[in-house]
Structure formats: C-alpha cells, structure tokens
Amino acid sequence: MFYRENGQFKTSYRADQQILPILQDRIAMLVLLVVGFVIVPMLASDYIFRAILIPFLILSLAAVGVNILVGYCGQISLGSGAFMAVGAYAAYNFFVRIDGMPLILALVLGGVCAMLFGMVFGLPSLRVKGLYLAVATLAAQFFADWLFLRVQWFTNNSSSGSVSVNNLQVFGFSLESSAAKYWFCLLLLSVIALLAKNLVRGAVGREWMAIRDMDVAAAVIGIRPMFAKLSAFAVSSFIVGVSGGLWAFINLGAWEPAAFSVDQSFRLLFMVIIGGMGSIMGSFFGAAFIVILPIALSQILPAVTSALGFEISTASISHAELMVFGGLIVWFLIVEPHGLAKLWAIGKQKLRLWPFPH
Amino acid sequence: MKLHALARSAALVVVIGSSLAANSAFAQAKEQFFPLLSYRTGPYAPNGVPWANGKQDYLKMINARDGGINGVKITYEECETGYATDRGVECYERLKSKPGVALFDPQATGITFALTEKVVNDKVPLITLGYGLSVAQDGQAFKWNFPLMGSYWTGADILIQHLGKKEGGLDKLKGKKITLVYHDSPFGKEPIPLLQERARQLGFDLGLIPVTAPGVDQKAAWLQVRQNRPDYVLLWGWGVMNSTALKEAQATGYPRDKMYGVWWAGAEPDVKDVGEGAKGYSALALNTSGTQPKVIQDILKYVHDKGQGTGPKEEVGSVLYTRGVIIQALGVEAVRRAQERFGKGKVMTGEQVRWGLENLALDDKKLAALGLTGVIRPISTSCADHMGSTWARVETWDGTKWNVGADWYQADEQIIKPMVKVGADKYLADKKLTRREASDCQS
C-alpha cells in the first residue's frame, strides 16, 4: 500500500542507477541513519553499547569485507581471522611505535598491511578454487597464529604476548565513553559500507561476480581472472583488517592472538552464509544474528525457565545456546539458503505488490 | 492464527518475566552483588566447573550461616565465558552495572588482560588469585588489580627453589637442563621472564617448548623432550593440557617424578584419568584439599545437606573447589574490611571494596575464624603490595590422591621485587600513566 513505486518516474540514467531507486527506501535509509546516529545513543545503556552495539558494528564491517571475497567473488576463505589479526597487530605497531600517530591513520595502515597479507595469501586462488582454496586460506590463519604468538617484535616485546592500548583519541576527542566508541565505529562502518556498495555495483564488482558465476566464461569475455581475484582479496582484506583493528582497539582494549583464532574465521563465514552471500545488507543481518542471538538466548532462557517454575544452570544455558544456534542455522539454510537478505528481498517484493499479489 | 496467538502470548510472558526480574533487582538495594564469571563448557570446563562451584557455594553458605556480610545479603549471577575473551568482556559489561557490585574474578588470564584496561574507568576491583598479570603486584601502578597469594612469577620462583633444594643447593642447578612446557597463551608465557632471570643467575639451561592451545596435541613437544632429555620439566598447563601432558610423558617414558606443574596443573581433573601413570608427578599447592577444614564442613552443613549445593557433593573440598572457596572468602572479607571503615551493614561500592582488598590483614586468628586454618598462610595486603602473600607448597600425586609436602616456600623478594617494579614502570610508560601518590592510598 505504502511501499510501491507507482508514479516514480526515472528520466535520466543517473536516476535509474541510484543505490536506492524507490523513494520510500531512501526515506527509510535516512530514518535509519538518524536513528543510528542520534536516537540510539540517547536511549542505549552502557551495556547495550559495549556488549551488543559495538561488537555488532565491528563484526558487520568484517562481514562486509568477507562478503566481498566470498559472496561477490566466490573465493571461499577461512583466513578472515588472520586478516583481522594482521590489521589489529599492524595498527597496534604503528600506534605505539610512532609517536603522535593518529588513531584513524593507524587503523587505515593496519588495513593496508592486511591488504598486502591478503593478496599474498590470495595468490593460490589463481590456481585452485572452492574447497581447495578454503584450505589454502586456512594456511593464512595458521601462519598468523604462529606469527603473533612467536615473533615477539609484533607484540612490542610483551613477555606474555598480550598487548593493550588506551587513551584513544580522534581529532582531540577522547574515545573513552561508550557513545563516542559507538559513533566512531558507526561512522567508519557507514563510510566503508557505502564505498563497498558502490564498488560492487561498478565495473570491478561485475568482474568479481562474473568470476564467481563462471570463471572460464568470464576469462573468455575478457575479464582478467588475476586482476579480479587479487583485487577482491585486496579490498576484502583491507576492510577485514580495519575491522580487526577496531575489534582490538575499541572492543577489547587488550588482546592476545586467541582473539583472532580460527573460530573467528568460522564465525565470519557463518555471518556471510546466514546473512546472505553477495549482499552488503546481508552482512549486517548475519552479524546481528551471530552477535545478538547467543546473548539474547542467555538472557531469555533463564527468564523463560523461571517463569515455568524451574531453574536452569549456566552450563545448560550455554549448551542450549549451542543447540538452538545449530538448529536455527540448519533451519535457515534449508528454508532460505540465500540467507536473511533474500528473505528481506522477498518481503520487499511482496510489499510492492500488496495487497493484490499476482 | 492459533500459532500466532501462542507465539504472542509466549513473547508476552518473556517480556513480563524479564521486566519483573529486572524490577526486583532494582528494588532490593541492600544487597552486595558478586558477579561470577565462569566456564562450564569448552576445553577448560573440567577445571572450570569445580572452581565455579566453590565460588558459588561459599556465597550460599555465608547467606545461610551468617545472613550475609554484617546483615547485607549477598546476591550473585553466573555468566558463562567459555574462557573466551570477547564473551568475558560481554559478561563484564552486563554485570558491572548491577547495583552493589563488589568485585570481579575473571577466572582466565586472557580476560584479565582485557578487563585490566576497563576496570580503571569503571572503578571495580579485579581479583586474580594465583593468576593474571604478575606485575600487577605493584599496587601503586595497578590500583584495581589484586593478584592475591601469588602470581606466575612467584610460582616459577618457588619451583626453582624446590628444585634447588632437591639437588642440595641452588648452586647445584648450574649446568642442569630445565625445560618449560607451556600453554601457548599469555597464561603460559607469563613465567618466562622470571625463569630466564633465574637461568642467568644460576646458570641452568632453560628450554622452552610451547603447546598450542587448548593442548590436546602435544606429540611434537614430547618428541622434543625425549630428544633433549632435560633434568626437569616444568609444566605450565591448564585444563585438558595437563592430563594430556602426563599421558604423553608416560608414552615417551619421561619420568613423572621429574615433572613439576604450576598450581593450575595440580588438581584432581589433571591426574585422575592418568591415575597410576601420573604417580610421582608434583605440582605447586596454593591450598590444601579435602573436607577437613571448617569452612568446607560449613558448606556441607549449610548448603549441601539442605540440597542447595551447586555441584556434586563428592567434589566439595577438591583442590580447585577449595580455591574457589578461598577466592570468594577473600572477596567477602574485603567487603567486611571495607564495612569496618565505611559503615557496617551498608552495601559497599567498588571503590570501597578496593580499599578493603588493599587493607586485608588475615592473621592465624582470623583464618581460624573463617575456618581456613592450615588451608592457606596468613595474608596481609597493602597499598604497595597487592599480593599479600607469596607462600606455596609442593604436592605430589601418589596415584590416588595429592600429598602436600611439609615445606612452605616463599618467592625470593630480591628477584621478584625489582622485576615487578621494572615491569610496572614499563606498563605505566607505555600507557603514559603516573604512579599513585601516597595520599591516594587512603582513598
């Protein structure tokens, strides 16, 4: 009823190529941004900020990065945790070794290091693909684990191998408060997600998708596989690297290599698969699913069981969490293998025809 | 339609239930809240569970026996971390804002590192009994950290002293080969600087063999041990790593009586599966085990006999269970001490509990009153020393139970103190922070 494009005419190519071609979408996005930047910080408590919103924003960013590689270019990667780790440790080294290093520059340089690292470990993608590539990228994960555990230089010769940062500032503004951290992450996420969205809509993105859909055919029509694959690795690792820096600097404050273990790689891959392969929007859904669901379950289950008159132990909650999680993943994959983003798209499509579907 | 109605009413119940729970928490202000971070799942669960049970049972016992701390009821909530840093941070953020929050025991070295950066702003003390950051002993640099009763540095030093004693003098260690088999994480790496310092002084040959977390795969490490034939192996493991190491040692034929574990490698879950194969293996003992101490008897009487125990009854009094009890006992005593200054029968804030932790003075008489006679040594903290005691003993597994040796060892201050000072200074310099003023001590 309210969501349809009748009467919205596009009279120029420019108008036809907008990210959000429907007026209602543009308004909704504007409202969403206002809510995100203004309303949420007014309402959210410290806990909501630090335990839910900030991890959600940072992992969304990581998921956008992984989605570019896995979803758009079809290069399955299990090394995302390693790219995050490289971003985090490189940013840390720039930050503590160079006096007066601005935080944003350190994060970006961390991203650049992750980009180079990702391109090196993306080289096998020129020869192998699919499951074989996934295993090859696993090497990146193990290499990073080894590197940051073993080479003391990267941890500024910290004897325990754990490093930490404090007194974070951006242009003189302190990033101590939860709201400031949230704004900073949201701002970075908005900018990078917008750039990523435009990238995948453009020529480069179409090359990636061509490679994903059928690399031989793509090569025949003149797409250079080497350029497409390596550029996907580069862009993806850069974004994942920046998110790794944020995860370490903003979310954890102090971290050890275990924070970027292979588990993290798997979680990122799940986010992309559940959220929706080949969709920027899907990355957000996936991150929300993975971050919020376990916390929500751990809060809701005790309330439900106490309402039913018995108490549930912490261990059972944690086991139930895993079971519900596993069940939901299986259910999602069967019902909608294209992820939450596809459900969202179907919902939108139905709304456009509502109330007279044909 | 029916299904929808059902879902809607279920959602309603959940919302009402959770808001009720939230309301009741806010309504009762006269309660001291103890957040209980724990892990009952994952590779470290066998060791994490008795520890968590001990922590919880002690609080239940205090409520049942004494009606709380000078009349202030204790409430608690457990939060599962799975030993993962990000989950631990989430738990911390969730529980730190509850009214009357007293202190945190993160129960993991990795989480301790992350929280160390956060407690300064939130003004909640962190107690890390026998683990955590060794340099945090320096209370003038780390205002909110309390590595009570020992750190990995004191532990490593005590082990070297014990080896020296066995050999007939520390100077006899010269030329000996001592190998550290360690969990490849901050937890396992912490003792290395001290062992290196000791190796330099005493002239023994220190070998370092890391074991990837969680420590199930140690074949390569023990091949190396077999190749080098060290005179002693120091085992710095946790959870499943310990029993695996003992099994591997058995398979490689490395004598177990030359293996010495840290106090986190000296509990029942570590050796039970190995049984006879672990015979002769020794580890540090921060505390005794068994059901004889009065505090354990009280827990059995007031909690378990009433059917309110947290875990199985047979487990009460095991090594890690007792350690959980001690951790919580010290926490409760810190609140009690704080009440002596800031008002009895009141709920203490995090800052006030910190003062209490900084002024703990538990002599033999007080320990007896707590029912901890013979379980631990007297402990007294100060503004400069957040550890309070660095004593420990060595215990040996005889195939069925741990036998605690008679000798108490104290870590060598002359070695530890300068190292703590240097480490704390480096930390402060890295963070561009300054030492606390003397006047800050009474705050």
Interface residues (C-beta under 8 A of the other chain):
Chain A: S45 D46 Y47 R50 A51 P55 V96 D145 L149 R150 N156 S159 S160 G161 S162 S164 V165 N166 N167 E176 N251 L252 G253 A254 W255 E256 A258 A259 I295 S298 Q299 I300 A303 V304 S306 A307 S313 T314 A315 I317 S318 H319 L322
Chain B: V13 V14 G17 S18 A21 S38 R40 T41 A45 V49 A52 E78 C79 E80 G82 A84 T85 D86 V89 E90 E93 R94 S97 T109 G110 F113 A114 T116 E117 K118 N121 L133 D184 S185 P186 K189 E190 I192 P193 P210 T212 A213 G423 D430 K431 K432
